[in-house]
């Protein structure tokens, strides 16, 4: 992945986290959480030093 793609992935993760906090449907929250975990795992493969926002 290019640096730009990595930044876009981080942005996408942040957007999904915001949605996860806002949804009231438990199934939607669970699905969003799964998506976030997959995106984070993919990002960690490309950038092992990445530990999430605020770290």
ABEGO torsion letter per residue (X at the ends): XBAAAAAAAAAAAAAAAAAAAABABAAAAAAAAAAAAAAAAAAAAABAABAEBGX
